[in-house]
Structure formats: structure tokens, C-alpha cells
């Protein structure tokens, strides 16, 4: 039953986010999408996910028996470490250093986790920093990527 309560809460919060974001507007329009698109997208995804939690079939109360708790705790610790080292290491290295141990905690081999971590760090850096013009810290790799 707790899934349904969480789902109902997600629907309510998502609806409140959508209502709050409906009037977002930039004083000077320089982009075709505007500041309203991202909050509305997140609100829509939150409502859809919450609605799924409300109507999905139950798992007969045995959902915690199969949860990989050690891996989940490790992933949470890795994300906090990521947040602490993000500026100093830079986006690419911090993302790689977070993705490799998390991938291994969930059953990936070292070569696959390393390839996935490096690929994730580089592709997301190029996507956000170069294609979408979102400035990301380069940290220790500033000699390679330029920037701060």
C-alpha cells in the first residue's frame, strides 16, 4: 500500500509543480522553448510515474526481500561523494569515478563499468557543455577541455 501512497503524493506534487510553472516566462525571450518547458516536463513525468504507482499490480508484500540493499547504500554514498568532488575533479572525472564503482556494485565487470563510466562522462560533457552550452567544471582535465 505504501507504493500507492507515494504514487498519490507524486501525482499531487507533480500537479502542483505544473500549476506553479504555468506562468513562468522570461522577461526577454531569447529561446524558443522558454523557462516553462523543463519544469512542465518534470511535472508530467512525475505525474505519469505517480499514476503508474497508483494503478500497478502489487508484489504481495515481498518487495524488500529482493532489494540489493548493500548496492543501494553504496550508490547513495557514491552520489554524495560525487557531489563533494564535482567541482574539484570536474564533471568528466567525477562522473567516471562515480559510475565505475556503482556499475560494479550492481554486477558489472571492471572493464564494462570503466567503459560505461568513461563513455558517460565524456558523452554527457560534450552534450551539455558543447552542444547545449551548459558550462560544466573541467577540474583536473582543464588542460584538455579548456575552461574552468
C-alpha positions as CSV (number, residue, x, y, z in Angstrom):
1,X,0.0,0.0,0.0
2,X,3.0,2.4,0.5
3,X,3.6,2.4,-3.2
4,X,0.1,3.8,-3.8
5,X,0.6,6.5,-1.2
6,X,3.9,7.5,-2.7
7,X,2.2,7.5,-6.2
8,X,-0.6,9.7,-5.0
9,X,1.9,12.1,-3.4
10,X,3.9,12.2,-6.7
11,X,0.7,13.0,-8.6
12,X,-0.2,15.8,-6.2
13,X,3.3,17.3,-6.2
14,X,3.6,17.0,-9.9
15,X,0.3,18.7,-10.4
16,X,1.4,21.5,-8.0
17,X,4.7,21.9,-10.0
18,X,2.8,22.2,-13.2
19,X,0.4,24.7,-11.7
20,X,3.3,26.8,-10.4
21,X,5.3,26.6,-13.6
22,X,2.4,27.6,-15.9
23,X,3.2,31.3,-15.5
24,X,6.9,31.0,-15.9
25,X,8.1,33.4,-18.5
26,X,11.4,35.1,-19.3
27,X,11.3,38.9,-19.4
28,X,13.3,38.8,-22.6
29,X,12.6,35.9,-24.9
30,X,15.8,34.6,-26.3
31,X,15.0,31.0,-26.6
32,X,12.0,29.4,-28.4
33,X,11.3,27.0,-25.5
34,X,11.5,29.3,-22.6
35,X,11.8,28.6,-18.8
36,X,8.5,26.8,-18.5
37,X,9.4,23.7,-20.6
38,X,11.7,21.9,-18.1
39,X,9.5,22.2,-15.0
40,X,6.5,21.2,-17.0
41,X,8.3,18.2,-18.4
42,X,9.5,17.1,-14.9
43,X,5.9,17.6,-13.6
44,X,4.5,15.5,-16.4
45,X,7.0,12.7,-15.8
46,X,6.3,12.9,-12.0
47,X,2.5,12.7,-12.6
48,X,2.9,9.8,-15.0
49,X,5.2,7.9,-12.7
50,X,3.0,8.5,-9.7
51,X,-0.1,7.4,-11.6
52,X,1.7,4.2,-12.5
53,X,2.5,3.5,-8.9
54,X,-1.2,4.1,-8.0
55,X,-2.5,1.6,-10.6
56,X,0.3,-1.0,-10.9
57,X,-0.2,-4.6,-9.6
58,X,1.2,-5.3,-6.2
59,X,4.1,-7.7,-5.4
60,X,2.3,-9.4,-2.5
61,X,4.4,-7.6,0.2
62,X,7.7,-9.3,-0.7
63,X,9.4,-6.4,-2.4
64,X,12.2,-5.9,0.2
65,X,13.4,-9.5,0.1
66,X,15.0,-9.0,-3.3
67,X,16.2,-5.4,-2.9
68,X,20.0,-5.1,-3.3
69,X,20.4,-3.0,-0.1
70,X,24.2,-3.0,0.0
71,X,24.4,-1.9,-3.6
72,X,21.8,0.8,-3.0
73,X,23.6,2.1,0.1
74,X,26.9,2.1,-1.9
75,X,25.2,4.0,-4.7
76,X,23.9,6.7,-2.3
77,X,27.4,7.1,-0.8
78,X,28.9,7.3,-4.3
79,X,26.4,10.1,-5.3
80,X,27.3,12.1,-2.1
81,X,31.0,11.6,-2.9
82,X,30.2,12.8,-6.5
83,X,28.6,15.9,-5.2
84,X,31.6,16.7,-2.9
85,X,34.2,16.1,-5.6
86,X,32.3,17.5,-8.6
87,X,34.0,21.0,-8.7
88,X,37.5,19.8,-7.8
89,X,37.7,16.8,-10.2
90,X,35.4,18.3,-12.9
91,X,32.3,16.8,-14.4
92,X,34.0,14.1,-16.6
93,X,36.3,12.6,-13.9
94,X,33.7,12.9,-11.1
95,X,31.1,11.2,-13.3
96,X,33.5,8.4,-14.2
97,X,34.6,7.9,-10.6
98,X,31.0,7.6,-9.5
99,X,29.8,5.4,-12.4
100,X,32.5,2.8,-12.2
101,X,32.0,1.6,-8.6
102,X,28.3,1.9,-8.9
103,X,28.3,-0.2,-12.0
104,X,30.4,-2.8,-10.3
105,X,28.2,-2.8,-7.2
106,X,25.2,-3.8,-9.4
107,X,27.1,-6.6,-11.1
108,X,29.1,-5.1,-13.9
109,X,32.7,-6.2,-14.6
110,X,35.5,-3.7,-14.2
111,X,36.1,-3.3,-17.9
112,X,32.4,-2.8,-18.7
113,X,32.0,-0.4,-15.8
114,X,35.1,1.6,-16.7
115,X,34.0,1.8,-20.3
116,X,30.5,2.9,-19.3
117,X,31.8,5.4,-16.8
118,X,34.3,7.0,-19.2
119,X,31.7,7.0,-22.0
120,X,29.0,8.5,-19.7
121,X,31.4,11.2,-18.5
122,X,32.6,12.2,-22.0
123,X,29.3,12.0,-23.8
124,X,27.4,13.9,-21.2
125,X,30.2,16.5,-21.0
126,X,30.2,17.0,-24.8
127,X,26.4,17.1,-24.9
128,X,25.9,19.6,-22.1
129,X,29.0,21.8,-22.4
130,X,29.4,21.8,-26.1
131,X,26.0,21.2,-27.7
132,X,23.7,22.7,-25.1
133,X,26.1,25.4,-23.9
134,X,25.7,24.5,-20.2
135,X,29.0,25.3,-18.6
136,X,30.4,22.4,-16.6
137,X,33.5,22.4,-14.5
138,X,36.5,20.7,-16.1
139,X,38.5,20.4,-12.9
140,X,41.7,18.4,-13.3
141,X,41.2,18.0,-17.0
142,X,41.0,21.7,-17.7
143,X,44.3,21.4,-19.7
144,X,42.4,19.0,-22.0
145,X,38.9,20.6,-22.2
146,X,39.8,24.2,-21.5
147,X,37.5,26.2,-19.3
148,X,37.5,26.4,-15.6
